[in-house]
């Protein structure tokens, strides 16, 4: 493992696994603080001083402090990526294409679709039941993920046929969708299984589930 000063806060969700997975793919040593959402751990005085948003994941790397999983993952790859792990974008154009996919995945699949399901299914006691919103979110997800499905029929990965940040985000959303009972095409299932078989994912998943194990 390559040395770093990285501390990652957060475990137990489809969002927190993303920077953990990046760290594993990059071969970085890091310290994981496996706090969970809605456990009160993000509302402690010490954590709020670090991250007033009271959200996870969160990164510390020396004096740098970052929230938001896209920003965290982009920083880690740009700072520590190599051709032997995940290389930083080779050009402005390549980063633009990856950021295009990241914006699409996070905006349309994660926030607009899957998080609606989380709010009104798993968190219905807080946000209320909304069967129409759930049905609409599932249909919207299927419509939007078809864009990735078509692209991946001729490509192994999303950008320049190289495994990268956008693949990590898409994979976590596809796994999240399956857990919500959303049917995926055979092509997307095949893509998902390939990514889940990666050593980096297997190691990250073990770390990410620490929170669940601790709470039991």
Secondary structure in CASP SS format (residue, H / E / C, confidence):
PFRMAT SS
TARGET T0000
AUTHOR 0000-0000-0000
METHOD secondary structure of the structure
MODEL  1
X C 1.00
X E 1.00
X C 1.00
X C 1.00
X C 1.00
X E 1.00
X E 1.00
X E 1.00
X E 1.00
X C 1.00
X C 1.00
X C 1.00
X C 1.00
X C 1.00
X C 1.00
X H 1.00
X H 1.00
X H 1.00
X H 1.00
X H 1.00
X H 1.00
X H 1.00
X H 1.00
X H 1.00
X H 1.00
X H 1.00
X C 1.00
X E 1.00
X C 1.00
X C 1.00
X E 1.00
X E 1.00
X E 1.00
X C 1.00
X C 1.00
X C 1.00
X C 1.00
X C 1.00
X C 1.00
X C 1.00
X H 1.00
X H 1.00
X H 1.00
X C 1.00
X H 1.00
X H 1.00
X H 1.00
X H 1.00
X H 1.00
X H 1.00
X C 1.00
X C 1.00
X C 1.00
X C 1.00
X C 1.00
X C 1.00
X C 1.00
X E 1.00
X E 1.00
X E 1.00
X E 1.00
X C 1.00
X C 1.00
X E 1.00
X E 1.00
X E 1.00
X E 1.00
X C 1.00
X H 1.00
X H 1.00
X H 1.00
X H 1.00
X H 1.00
X H 1.00
X H 1.00
X H 1.00
X H 1.00
X H 1.00
X H 1.00
X H 1.00
X C 1.00
X C 1.00
X C 1.00
X C 1.00
X C 1.00
X C 1.00
X C 1.00
X C 1.00
X C 1.00
X C 1.00
X C 1.00
X H 1.00
X H 1.00
X H 1.00
X H 1.00
X H 1.00
X H 1.00
X H 1.00
X H 1.00
X H 1.00
X H 1.00
X H 1.00
X H 1.00
X H 1.00
X H 1.00
X H 1.00
X H 1.00
X H 1.00
X H 1.00
X H 1.00
X H 1.00
X H 1.00
X H 1.00
X H 1.00
X H 1.00
X H 1.00
X H 1.00
X H 1.00
X H 1.00
X H 1.00
X C 1.00
X C 1.00
X C 1.00
X H 1.00
X H 1.00
X H 1.00
X H 1.00
X C 1.00
X C 1.00
X C 1.00
X H 1.00
X H 1.00
X H 1.00
X H 1.00
X H 1.00
X H 1.00
X H 1.00
X H 1.00
X H 1.00
X H 1.00
X H 1.00
X H 1.00
X H 1.00
X H 1.00
X H 1.00
X H 1.00
X H 1.00
X H 1.00
X H 1.00
X H 1.00
X H 1.00
X C 1.00
X C 1.00
X C 1.00
X C 1.00
X C 1.00
X C 1.00
X C 1.00
X E 1.00
X C 1.00
X C 1.00
X E 1.00
X C 1.00
X C 1.00
X H 1.00
X H 1.00
X H 1.00
X H 1.00
X H 1.00
X H 1.00
X H 1.00
X H 1.00
X H 1.00
X H 1.00
X H 1.00
X H 1.00
X H 1.00
X H 1.00
X H 1.00
X C 1.00
X C 1.00
X C 1.00
X C 1.00
X C 1.00
X C 1.00
X H 1.00
X H 1.00
X H 1.00
X H 1.00
X H 1.00
X H 1.00
X H 1.00
X H 1.00
X H 1.00
X H 1.00
X H 1.00
X C 1.00
X C 1.00
X H 1.00
X H 1.00
X H 1.00
X H 1.00
X H 1.00
X H 1.00
X H 1.00
X H 1.00
X H 1.00
X H 1.00
X C 1.00
X H 1.00
X H 1.00
X H 1.00
X H 1.00
X H 1.00
X H 1.00
X C 1.00
END
